[in-house]
Structure formats: C-alpha cells, structure tokens
C-alpha cells in the first residue's frame, strides 16, 4: 500500500462504523453530526478517495459548494480509474454552482462526456446538446415535475410553467442532482430522466399569472399557447397538463401523456374540480370549456395577450380573474 497513492486499501472497522452512522444521520437531516463523523473517517483513512467523496456528498447536501469542491478535488486525486467515476460528477456540480467553468469542463470531460470547444465570454461551456429532461422542483416539499432543456449535466432551464406552490418560474435555471429519480415516457417510446432540483441557479424576471379561460374547444386553448410562444413567453393549460401523483408513482417510469383520451389513468390521484386530466372530466364529456391556465409574461404584456386571443375569435373565447401568483 502507498500512502496517498492509488493502491486499493480496505478501510478499517472504525472507518466503516463512522461512515455508516454518518449516512444514517444524513437520512435524518442531522448534517452537523454527520459532518463530524465523516471528518473523523477522513482523518482515519485520508488515502481513501471514498473518505473525501463522502465529505463532498455531505457538503453538496448542505449546499456548501466551496467545501464540496475542495473535498471533491481530494477525492478525484486518489481515484484508481481514469473516467466515469461519480466523484468527478460531484466536482462538476460544485464547480457549476460556483461558476468555476474551467473546473466544470475538466470534470465533465474526466467523467467521460463530450464538451464542445465553444464557450461564452465568462468561460461557461455551451452547446452540449443534452436534449430535454424533467426536473422535480422542491423535492423535499410539495414536489412538482416540470419539463426543461438541459444546458449541461448539472443545469436545466425550466420550460413548463410551474405551479405557484413550487416558488419557481418559467425560464429559471435550476441546479440538479446527477442521479435520476424516475422517468417520463412519450407515446413515441422516448424516455426522459427526472432529476431532483438542488437549488435555484438563475432566477427569471418573468412573473407567473393564473387566469380562467372560456375556450370552446382545444383549438382555442392551443391558439393562446401559440400566441404566447410567438411573443417569446408561455401559456400552459394547467387543467390538462397537471396530474396529482403519489411519491411512488412520481419516482417511477411514467407515461407523460396519461389521462388523455377516454381511458382512466390509475396513477392520476386528482379529484373532480381540481387540476389534472381526471379532475376536469364530467360525465359523458371530455372537454370542459372553463380552463385554469398559467401564463408566463410581463405585466405590461399579459392583458394585451389575452385580449388579442379573444379578439381573434370572440364567440368562442373569453377570460377572467387574472392574478399574479409567483
């Protein structure tokens, strides 16, 4: 065995006991007590990458990004493999949180990801083209899964309009964890991971509004969503896009379009009179003209947007009770 080398070393019983106890405390939210035990474990076995990986993980849970970066770098210095280690992923998350772009780039490359050469003026890597994904906002509270665009392995730009209970807005960028908790699938067979939010990375200046629409048909509803998109903002029919799921369902592999059509969705826990595909059903009728809609747009634009939507088809459209909610 070589001290601080890359040779494998079996940790002592004291190290294992301290580490096991620390993760039990982490599960109970007792981060300070867990930190003392993990620090002791690192003192016992400083040549183990796992000692520093565990400390980096704890600091990530605490959102202490400076300490997470420091411990993470000590962990990767002791690795015995070139690429693919989760230690590098945690370093990438910490570096992204701190906007340490050279280190973030190095971390993703060391993990085995392709990072294009293009960067912004600040050094932020762009153009990774990781596609769409879902992110679970407020995972420890009233969790809500929304759709977004992956900017890099640790950040998602929110493209859905979150419910006000999440405290998040359309267009915000959230830092997310690396291990997905669940999947959303489409009728075309594509599967998208669901990541858990860690914290807000960049706020959005665009407020969220809720409005009651009278839309005679789906085409009327779709016209408002398109009108908002053409203006560079968003509208979303919460009456059909929101499903209430238990935690087990939310963290499993779930079709993203269940609740549409005439079948009943056994996973939809919404109730009549509440948001969700089943909550807005009536006997013998699949479309209810009154729709609860979220709109993401500046205060100076939102009423004009709604009035313009009505003006295009006044016999089949109306709106009322506009309220800013986030």
C-alpha positions in Angstrom: 0.0 0.0 0.0 1.2 3.5 -0.8 0.1 6.4 1.4 -1.9 8.9 -0.7 -1.3 6.7 -3.7 -3.8 4.9 -5.9 -3.4 1.5 -4.4 -6.5 -0.1 -3.0 -6.9 -0.2 0.7 -9.5 -1.9 2.8 -11.0 0.6 5.3 -10.8 -0.1 9.0 -13.8 -1.2 11.1 -13.8 2.2 12.8 -14.0 4.0 9.4 -16.9 1.8 8.3 -18.8 2.4 11.6 -18.3 6.1 11.5 -19.3 6.3 7.8 -22.4 4.1 8.3 -23.5 6.1 11.3 -22.9 9.4 9.4 -25.2 8.3 6.5 -27.9 7.3 9.0 -27.7 10.9 10.4 -27.8 12.4 6.9 -31.0 10.5 6.3 -32.4 12.1 9.4 -31.3 15.6 8.3 -28.6 15.8 11.0 -25.9 17.2 8.8 -23.7 18.8 11.5 -23.4 15.5 13.4 -22.8 13.6 10.2 -20.1 16.0 9.2 -18.2 15.4 12.4 -18.3 11.6 11.8 -17.2 11.9 8.2 -14.4 14.3 9.1 -13.3 11.7 11.7 -13.5 9.0 9.0 -11.3 11.1 6.6 -8.8 11.6 9.4 -8.7 7.8 9.9 -8.3 7.0 6.2 -7.1 10.1 4.4 -5.7 8.0 1.5 -9.2 6.6 0.6 -11.0 8.5 -2.2 -14.3 7.4 -0.6 -13.4 9.4 2.6 -13.4 12.6 0.5 -16.2 11.6 -1.8 -18.5 11.1 1.2 -17.5 14.5 2.6 -18.1 16.1 -0.8 -21.5 14.5 -0.9 -22.4 15.9 2.5 -21.3 19.4 1.6 -23.4 19.0 -1.6 -26.5 18.2 0.6 -25.7 21.3 2.7 -25.1 23.4 -0.5 -21.7 24.4 0.8 -20.1 24.5 -2.6 -16.7 25.7 -1.6 -16.2 22.8 0.8 -17.8 20.4 -1.8 -15.3 21.5 -4.4 -12.3 21.1 -2.0 -13.3 17.6 -0.8 -14.3 16.6 -4.3 -10.8 17.5 -5.7 -9.2 15.5 -2.9 -11.4 12.5 -3.8 -10.5 12.6 -7.6 -6.8 12.9 -6.8 -7.0 9.5 -5.2 -9.0 7.7 -7.9 -7.8 4.5 -9.4 -9.6 4.8 -12.7 -9.4 7.3 -15.5 -13.0 8.1 -16.4 -16.6 7.6 -15.3 -16.2 8.0 -11.5 -19.1 9.7 -9.7 -16.5 11.7 -7.8 -16.0 13.7 -11.0 -19.7 14.3 -11.3 -19.9 15.8 -7.8 -17.0 18.0 -8.7 -18.8 19.1 -11.8 -21.9 20.0 -9.8 -19.9 22.0 -7.2 -18.0 23.8 -10.0 -21.2 24.7 -11.8 -22.7 26.1 -8.6 -19.7 28.2 -8.2 -19.4 29.1 -11.9 -15.9 27.7 -11.9 -16.1 26.9 -15.6 -12.6 25.6 -16.2 -13.1 23.1 -13.4 -16.6 22.2 -14.6 -15.3 21.5 -18.1 -12.5 19.4 -16.7 -14.9 17.4 -14.5 -17.4 16.6 -17.3 -14.5 15.5 -19.6 -13.0 13.4 -16.9 -16.3 11.7 -16.3 -16.4 10.8 -20.0 -18.7 13.4 -21.5 -18.0 15.3 -24.7 -17.7 19.1 -24.0 -17.7 21.2 -27.2 -14.9 23.8 -27.5 -17.3 26.8 -27.6 -17.6 28.9 -24.5 -19.3 32.2 -23.5 -17.4 35.3 -22.5 -17.4 34.1 -18.9 -15.9 30.7 -19.9 -19.2 28.9 -19.5 -19.3 25.8 -21.8 -22.2 25.9 -24.3 -23.6 23.7 -27.0 -23.5 20.3 -25.1 -26.9 19.5 -26.7 -28.1 17.1 -23.9 -31.7 17.5 -25.0 -34.9 17.6 -22.9 -35.4 16.3 -19.4 -37.8 16.6 -16.5 -36.8 18.1 -13.1 -38.5 17.7 -9.8 -38.8 21.1 -8.2 -38.9 21.3 -4.3 -38.3 17.5 -4.0 -38.5 17.7 -0.2 -41.7 19.8 -0.1 -44.7 19.9 -2.5 -42.7 18.3 -5.3 -43.6 19.1 -8.9 -42.1 17.6 -12.0 -41.8 20.0 -14.9 -40.1 19.9 -18.4 -37.0 21.7 -19.3 -33.9 21.9 -21.5 -30.6 20.6 -20.3 -27.9 23.3 -20.5 -25.2 21.0 -19.2 -25.0 17.9 -17.0 -26.0 19.9 -13.8 -28.4 22.6 -15.0 -31.9 22.6 -16.6 -33.8 25.6 -17.9 -37.4 25.3 -16.9 -39.7 25.4 -20.0 -43.0 24.4 -18.3 -44.9 27.0 -16.2 -44.6 25.7 -12.6 -47.4 25.9 -10.1 -47.0 28.8 -7.6 -46.5 26.3 -4.7 -43.1 25.4 -6.1 -41.9 29.0 -5.9 -40.3 28.6 -9.3 -40.9 30.4 -12.6 -40.8 29.7 -16.3 -37.4 30.4 -17.7 -35.5 29.8 -14.5 -32.3 27.7 -14.4 -32.1 25.2 -11.6 -29.1 23.2 -10.4 -30.0 19.5 -10.3 -28.6 16.2 -8.9 -26.9 13.7 -11.1 -28.9 10.5 -10.4 -32.4 10.5 -11.9 -35.4 9.6 -9.7 -37.9 8.3 -12.2 -38.6 8.6 -16.0 -41.3 10.1 -18.2 -42.1 8.4 -21.4 -43.9 9.5 -24.5 -46.2 7.7 -26.9 -43.4 7.6 -29.4 -41.4 5.5 -27.0 -38.8 8.1 -25.9 -37.8 8.1 -22.2 -36.7 11.2 -20.4 -35.0 11.2 -16.9 -36.4 13.0 -14.0 -33.7 14.8 -12.0 -34.2 16.3 -8.5 -33.6 20.1 -8.1 -30.8 21.0 -5.7 -31.2 24.8 -5.7 -32.1 27.8 -7.9 -29.2 28.7 -10.1 -30.5 31.7 -12.1 -33.9 33.4 -11.4 -36.4 34.5 -14.0 -37.7 38.1 -14.2 -41.0 36.9 -15.8 -43.9 36.6 -13.4 -46.4 33.7 -13.4 -50.2 34.5 -13.8 -53.2 32.3 -13.4 -56.3 33.1 -15.4 -59.6 31.4 -16.0 -60.3 30.8 -19.7 -63.5 30.1 -21.6 -62.3 28.1 -24.5 -64.9 26.4 -26.7 -62.5 23.8 -27.9 -58.9 22.5 -27.8 -58.1 24.7 -30.8 -59.0 27.8 -28.9 -56.8 26.7 -26.0 -53.9 25.9 -28.4 -54.2 29.3 -30.0 -53.4 31.0 -26.7 -50.4 28.8 -26.1 -49.1 29.6 -29.6 -49.8 33.3 -29.3 -47.7 33.4 -26.1 -44.9 31.4 -27.6 -44.8 33.7 -30.6 -44.4 36.6 -28.2 -41.4 34.9 -26.6 -43.2 33.8 -23.5 -45.5 30.9 -22.5 -49.0 29.8 -21.6 -50.0 26.4 -20.3 -53.4 24.8 -19.7 -53.0 23.6 -16.2 -56.4 21.9 -16.4 -54.9 19.2 -18.7 -51.1 19.3 -18.0 -51.2 18.9 -14.2 -51.5 15.4 -12.7 -51.5 14.7 -9.0 -49.2 11.7 -8.3 -48.2 9.9 -5.2 -44.4 9.9 -4.5 -44.1 6.2 -5.6 -45.7 7.0 -9.0 -43.8 10.2 -9.5 -40.4 8.4 -8.9 -41.2 5.5 -11.3 -41.4 5.2 -15.1 -44.5 7.1 -16.0 -46.1 7.9 -19.4 -46.1 11.7 -19.8 -49.5 11.7 -21.6 -51.6 9.5 -19.4 -55.0 10.9 -18.6 -55.7 11.9 -22.3 -58.4 10.1 -24.2 -61.2 8.0 -22.8 -59.3 5.6 -20.6 -58.8 6.2 -16.9 -55.3 6.7 -15.5 -54.9 4.6 -12.4 -51.9 6.8 -11.4 -53.8 10.1 -11.5 -54.8 11.0 -8.0 -56.6 14.2 -8.8 -60.2 14.7 -7.9 -63.2 16.2 -9.7 -63.0 20.0 -9.5 -59.2 20.1 -9.2 -56.4 20.4 -11.7 -55.5 17.2 -13.6 -56.9 15.3 -16.6 -59.3 13.3 -14.4 -60.1 16.2 -12.2 -61.6 18.1 -15.1 -63.8 15.3 -16.5 -67.6 15.4 -16.5 -70.0 12.6 -17.2 -70.0 11.9 -21.0 -67.9 15.0 -21.7 -64.1 15.0 -22.1 -63.7 18.8 -22.8 -64.7 21.4 -20.2 -64.7 24.9 -21.7 -63.6 26.6 -18.4 -59.8 26.1 -18.1 -57.3 27.1 -15.5 -54.3 28.4 -17.4 -50.9 29.5 -16.3 -49.3 32.4 -18.2 -45.7 33.5 -18.0 -45.4 37.0 -19.4 -44.5 40.6 -18.2 -47.3 42.6 -16.5 -47.1 45.1 -19.4 -48.0 42.4 -21.9 -50.2 39.8 -20.3 -53.6 41.5 -20.6 -52.9 42.6 -24.2 -52.0 39.0 -25.0 -55.3 37.7 -23.6 -57.3 40.4 -25.2 -55.7 39.7 -28.6 -56.5 36.0 -28.1 -60.2 36.8 -27.5 -60.3 39.3 -30.4 -59.3 36.6 -32.9 -62.5 34.6 -32.0 -64.8 36.4 -29.6 -67.7 33.9 -30.0 -65.6 31.0 -28.6 -63.2 32.7 -26.2 -63.2 34.7 -23.0 -61.0 35.3 -19.9 -61.5 36.5 -16.4 -59.9 36.5 -12.9 -56.3 37.2 -13.9 -54.0 37.1 -10.9 -50.2 37.2 -10.4 -49.2 34.2 -8.3 -45.4 34.0 -8.5 
